Amino acid sequence: MSRKHLSRIVKEVTGKTPKAIIEEIVISKAVILLNVSSLSIKDVMVELNFSDFGTFSKFFKNMVGKSPLLYRKQLDKNEF
């Protein structure tokens, strides 16, 4: 089965591209790690196999609407 054919089938079945599905999984894991772990943002970035902080931060901001640092700060604020 070719990559193109597999991509077409996945999109027909799910309504999403394989890339979109992978991005959803990665951002879900990032949010969970930022919410429940004591890992630094850099450690979360490494855990998710991003090569540099800028790439991770841009990806996170595009998906969530805020930077991972701002997201974590708002989490800390809401805990009190």
C-alpha positions as CSV (number, residue, x, y, z in Angstrom):
1,M,0.0,0.0,0.0
2,S,1.4,3.4,-1.0
3,R,1.7,6.3,1.4
4,K,-0.7,8.3,-0.7
5,H,-3.3,5.5,-0.7
6,L,-3.0,5.0,3.1
7,S,-3.4,8.8,3.6
8,R,-6.5,8.9,1.5
9,I,-8.1,6.0,3.3
10,V,-7.3,7.5,6.7
11,K,-8.8,10.8,5.7
12,E,-11.9,9.1,4.3
13,V,-12.4,7.1,7.6
14,T,-11.5,9.8,10.1
15,G,-12.1,13.0,8.2
16,K,-8.5,14.0,9.2
17,T,-5.1,13.7,7.6
18,P,-2.6,11.4,9.2
19,K,-0.5,14.6,10.0
20,A,-3.5,16.1,11.9
21,I,-4.0,13.0,13.9
22,I,-0.4,12.8,14.9
23,E,-0.4,16.5,15.8
24,E,-3.5,15.9,18.0
25,I,-1.8,13.1,19.8
26,V,1.4,15.1,20.4
27,I,-0.4,18.2,21.7
28,S,-2.5,16.0,24.0
29,K,0.6,14.5,25.4
30,A,2.2,17.9,25.8
31,V,-0.8,19.3,27.6
32,I,-0.9,16.3,29.9
33,L,2.8,16.5,30.7
34,L,2.6,20.3,31.4
35,N,-0.5,19.7,33.6
36,V,0.5,16.8,35.7
37,S,4.3,16.5,35.7
38,S,7.1,18.5,37.3
39,L,9.1,18.2,34.1
40,S,10.5,21.5,32.8
41,I,9.1,22.7,29.5
42,K,12.5,21.8,28.0
43,D,12.1,18.3,29.3
44,V,8.6,18.0,27.9
45,M,10.0,19.2,24.5
46,V,12.7,16.5,24.7
47,E,10.2,13.8,25.8
48,L,8.1,14.7,22.7
49,N,11.2,14.5,20.4
50,F,11.3,18.1,19.3
51,S,14.8,19.2,18.3
52,D,14.7,22.7,19.7
53,F,12.6,24.9,21.9
54,G,11.6,27.3,19.2
55,T,10.0,24.6,17.1
56,F,8.2,23.2,20.1
57,S,7.0,26.6,21.3
58,K,5.7,27.5,17.8
59,F,3.9,24.1,17.4
60,F,2.3,24.4,20.9
61,K,1.2,28.0,20.3
62,N,-0.3,27.1,16.9
63,M,-2.3,24.3,18.5
64,V,-3.2,25.7,21.9
65,G,-3.2,29.5,21.2
66,K,-0.5,30.3,23.8
67,S,3.1,29.5,24.4
68,P,3.9,26.6,26.7
69,L,5.4,29.0,29.2
70,L,2.3,31.1,29.3
71,Y,0.2,28.0,29.5
72,R,2.2,26.7,32.5
73,K,2.0,30.1,34.2
74,Q,-1.7,30.2,33.9
75,L,-1.9,26.6,35.3
76,D,0.1,27.7,38.3
77,K,-2.1,30.7,38.8
78,N,-5.3,28.7,38.7
79,E,-4.0,26.3,41.4
80,F,-4.2,28.9,44.1
